[in-house]
Amino acid sequence: MPTAIRPSTGKLTTYGPGALALLLLGGLGGYYYLRKRFEPAPNQLSVPNILAQCTFQWQADPDAVPPEPCAALLVPVQLPGCPLTCYLQFDTGAPSSLLYAHALHALRTAYPATAAVVQVHGASVPNFSFQLGAATVVAAQVRVVEYGDEELPADSAEPFIIGTLGADVLENRVLVLDYAQRRFQLFPQLPAALARRAVFIPLRFRKRRLLLRATLLGQQYELLFDSGSSAYALITNRKPWKALAEVGAAVQTSDVNSWGHTLTAYTAPTQAKLELGAIALPLRRVTYIQGVKWWQYVLMRASGMGGMLGNEPFRHHTLILDTFAGRFGLIAHPIES
C-alpha cells in the first residue's frame, strides 16, 4: 500500500560506531581520509583519437513496479576472437571501468578462444581490449569483481553483460548521447555543427565524477550525473527529498540491487523544475534511498554533493559531456504527440 508524504517533524539519524567515531573525532580529517580512500585509481583506458560510435540498448526491469523499460544503458562491444556481441553497462557514476568475474567465466566456457584474451590474474585482467564501433579501446589493466550472470542467456537476443564502462572512457573526450536515436558517440573534439545547436553550462570532471550546478525550487545544488541510475530522475537524501516531493502524494517503495546489496528506494512525484542555466526541465519524480553505507552518506554530505541525476530528465534531448572543455550541453528534440 503506498504511503504519503507528511510534513517533517525532525528525526535523529543513527550511525554505526565507526561513523560516530569519524564524525566526533575525525572532522575534516575524517572526510579527507575517506576522500583519499575512495578516490579513483589511475586511468587504465587508452581510447584512440577517432570517432567511436554505436547504437546502445536499454535493459528493462520487468520486476519494477511499475515495470521500468529503461533501467540500464548498455553499450555493445566486440572482444577479439569472440563471435558474440557482449555489452557493458555505461555508468558514469563508476570512475573506473570493471569486468564481472561470473560473466567472464561463462564467456570462456561457451567460447574457449576468449580464454587467451580474457585472462584473469588475481582480481584483474591485464591487456584487455574491446571494439567500440570502429575504435579499439585498450586497458593496461581492468579490475574484476565477483558479479554478473553465471551463464549465457538462453535467448540469443538478450544482451549478455560482461562489465561496466565507467567515466574513465570520458577523460579528455566528448560524449554525445542521443537518447531518441539511442546513439552513443565518443569524439576527440565536439563537432562545430553540434556545438552551435547546444545550450551549455559548466561541467566539472573532478576525480572522474561529472558534477554540474542546478537549481531546484530556488535552491542551488551540485549534482552528479550518473548514467547508471537510469530508472531515476534525481536521487538525493531525505531532507531535500521531503522538500521537493508533493505533500500528500503517494510514495512508491521499491527494492534496489546495488552490487548485490538490497536497498530501499522511495520515489515521489514532484512539480519541481530542474533548472540548468537557461534550460528548465520537468523533474517529475524524486527519490531517496535507504540503506546506503554510512561512509557514502558522510562523504556525500561533506563533499557538498546534493544528489545524483539519472538519464530520465534528458530523455527528450541529446546530451553532451565535454570533459575536455568542461561543459555540459543539451540539444532539445521535438516531443512526439
Backbone hydrogen bonds, N-H to C=O, Kabsch-Sander energy under -0.5 kcal/mol:
donor,donor_aa,acceptor,acceptor_aa,energy
3,T,251,V,-0.9
5,I,249,A,-1.2
20,L,16,G,-2.4
21,A,17,P,-2.4
22,L,18,G,-2.0
23,L,19,A,-2.7
24,L,20,L,-2.6
25,L,21,A,-2.8
26,G,21,A,-0.8
26,G,22,L,-1.4
27,G,22,L,-1.2
29,G,26,G,-1.5
30,G,26,G,-0.6
31,Y,27,G,-1.6
32,Y,28,L,-2.8
33,Y,29,G,-2.0
34,L,30,G,-2.4
35,R,31,Y,-3.0
36,K,32,Y,-2.2
37,R,33,Y,-2.7
38,F,34,L,-2.2
39,E,36,K,-0.8
46,S,138,V,-2.8
50,I,48,P,-1.7
52,A,186,L,-2.2
53,Q,51,L,-0.6
54,C,184,F,-2.1
56,F,54,C,-0.6
56,F,182,R,-1.9
57,Q,74,L,-2.5
59,Q,72,A,-2.9
60,A,58,W,-0.5
61,D,68,E,-3.5
64,A,61,D,-1.3
68,E,61,D,-2.1
71,A,59,Q,-1.8
71,A,68,E,-0.5
72,A,59,Q,-1.3
74,L,57,Q,-3.3
74,L,72,A,-0.6
75,V,88,L,-3.0
77,V,86,C,-3.0
78,Q,131,Q,-1.6
82,C,79,L,-2.0
86,C,77,V,-2.2
86,C,84,L,-0.6
87,Y,160,F,-2.1
88,L,75,V,-2.3
89,Q,163,G,-2.5
90,F,73,L,-2.9
90,F,88,L,-0.5
91,D,89,Q,-0.7
91,D,165,L,-2.4
94,A,91,D,-1.6
98,L,164,T,-1.9
99,L,143,R,-2.1
100,Y,162,I,-2.9
101,A,99,L,-0.6
101,A,145,V,-3.1
102,H,147,Y,-1.6
103,A,147,Y,-0.9
104,L,100,Y,-2.3
105,H,101,A,-2.2
106,A,102,H,-2.0
107,L,103,A,-2.3
108,R,104,L,-2.6
109,T,105,H,-2.0
110,A,106,A,-2.1
111,Y,107,L,-2.7
114,T,111,Y,-2.3
115,A,112,P,-1.6
116,A,113,A,-1.0
117,V,114,T,-0.9
118,V,114,T,-2.1
120,V,118,V,-0.7
121,H,119,Q,-0.6
121,H,124,S,-3.2
122,G,120,V,-0.6
123,A,121,H,-0.6
124,S,121,H,-1.1
125,V,142,V,-2.6
127,N,140,A,-1.9
128,F,139,A,-1.7
130,F,137,V,-2.2
131,Q,78,Q,-3.0
132,L,130,F,-0.5
132,L,135,A,-3.2
133,G,131,Q,-0.6
135,A,132,L,-1.8
137,V,130,F,-2.8
137,V,135,A,-0.7
138,V,46,S,-2.1
139,A,128,F,-3.4
140,A,44,Q,-1.8
142,V,125,V,-1.9
143,R,97,S,-0.6
144,V,123,A,-2.8
145,V,99,L,-2.5
147,Y,145,V,-1.7
156,S,154,A,-0.7
158,E,155,D,-1.9
161,I,159,P,-0.6
162,I,87,Y,-2.6
163,G,87,Y,-0.8
164,T,98,L,-2.1
165,L,89,Q,-2.6
166,G,164,T,-0.8
167,A,94,A,-3.0
169,V,166,G,-1.4
170,L,167,A,-1.7
171,E,168,D,-1.0
173,R,170,L,-2.1
174,V,187,F,-2.5
175,L,321,L,-2.5
176,V,185,Q,-3.1
177,L,175,L,-0.5
177,L,319,L,-2.9
178,D,176,V,-0.6
178,D,183,R,-2.6
179,Y,177,L,-1.0
179,Y,317,H,-1.2
182,R,178,D,-0.9
183,R,178,D,-2.1
184,F,54,C,-2.8
184,F,182,R,-0.5
185,Q,176,V,-2.1
185,Q,183,R,-0.5
186,L,52,A,-2.9
187,F,174,V,-3.3
187,F,185,Q,-0.6
194,L,191,P,-0.6
195,A,191,P,-2.1
196,R,192,A,-2.2
197,R,193,A,-0.7
197,R,194,L,-0.6
198,A,194,L,-0.9
198,A,195,A,-0.6
199,V,330,L,-2.1
201,I,328,F,-2.1
203,L,326,G,-1.7
204,R,211,L,-2.9
206,R,204,R,-0.6
206,R,209,R,-1.4
207,K,205,F,-0.6
208,R,205,F,-0.6
209,R,206,R,-0.8
211,L,204,R,-3.0
211,L,209,R,-0.8
212,L,223,L,-2.4
214,A,221,Y,-2.6
215,T,275,E,-2.1
216,L,219,Q,-2.8
219,Q,216,L,-2.0
221,Y,214,A,-3.0
222,E,304,G,-0.6
223,L,212,L,-3.2
223,L,221,Y,-0.6
224,L,307,G,-2.6
225,F,210,L,-2.5
226,D,224,L,-0.7
226,D,309,L,-3.2
227,S,225,F,-0.6
229,S,226,D,-1.8
230,S,71,A,-0.5
230,S,228,G,-0.7
231,A,71,A,-0.6
232,Y,229,S,-1.6
235,I,308,M,-2.7
236,T,234,L,-0.5
236,T,287,T,-2.8
241,W,237,N,-1.9
242,K,238,R,-2.4
243,A,239,K,-1.5
244,L,240,P,-2.2
245,A,241,W,-2.4
246,E,269,P,-2.4
248,G,5,I,-1.1
249,A,246,E,-1.8
251,V,3,T,-2.2
252,Q,267,T,-3.1
253,T,251,V,-0.5
254,S,265,A,-2.1
256,V,263,L,-2.9
258,S,256,V,-0.8
258,S,261,H,-3.3
259,W,257,N,-0.6
261,H,258,S,-1.6
263,L,256,V,-3.0
263,L,261,H,-0.6
264,T,290,Q,-2.3
265,A,254,S,-3.3
265,A,263,L,-0.5
266,Y,288,Y,-2.8
267,T,252,Q,-2.7
267,T,265,A,-0.5
268,A,286,V,-2.6
270,T,284,R,-1.9
271,Q,244,L,-0.5
274,L,281,L,-3.6
275,E,215,T,-2.4
275,E,273,K,-0.9
276,L,274,L,-0.7
276,L,279,I,-3.1
277,G,275,E,-0.6
279,I,276,L,-2.0
281,L,274,L,-2.5
283,L,272,A,-1.8
284,R,272,A,-0.5
285,R,283,L,-2.5
286,V,268,A,-2.4
287,T,234,L,-2.7
288,Y,266,Y,-2.0
289,I,236,T,-0.5
290,Q,264,T,-3.3
296,Q,293,K,-0.6
297,Y,293,K,-1.7
298,V,294,W,-2.5
299,L,295,W,-2.5
300,M,296,Q,-2.2
301,R,297,Y,-2.4
302,A,298,V,-2.9
303,S,299,L,-2.0
304,G,300,M,-0.7
304,G,301,R,-0.8
305,M,300,M,-1.1
306,G,222,E,-3.3
307,G,222,E,-0.7
308,M,235,I,-2.8
309,L,224,L,-3.0
310,G,233,A,-1.8
312,E,232,Y,-0.8
314,F,311,N,-2.0
315,R,312,E,-1.4
317,H,314,F,-2.0
318,T,331,I,-2.7
319,L,177,L,-2.8
319,L,317,H,-0.5
320,I,329,G,-2.9
321,L,175,L,-2.8
322,D,320,I,-0.6
322,D,327,R,-2.5
323,T,173,R,-1.5
323,T,321,L,-0.9
324,F,173,R,-0.8
326,G,322,D,-1.2
327,R,322,D,-2.0
328,F,201,I,-3.0
329,G,320,I,-2.7
330,L,199,V,-1.8
331,I,318,T,-2.2
333,H,316,H,-2.2
336,E,334,P,-0.6
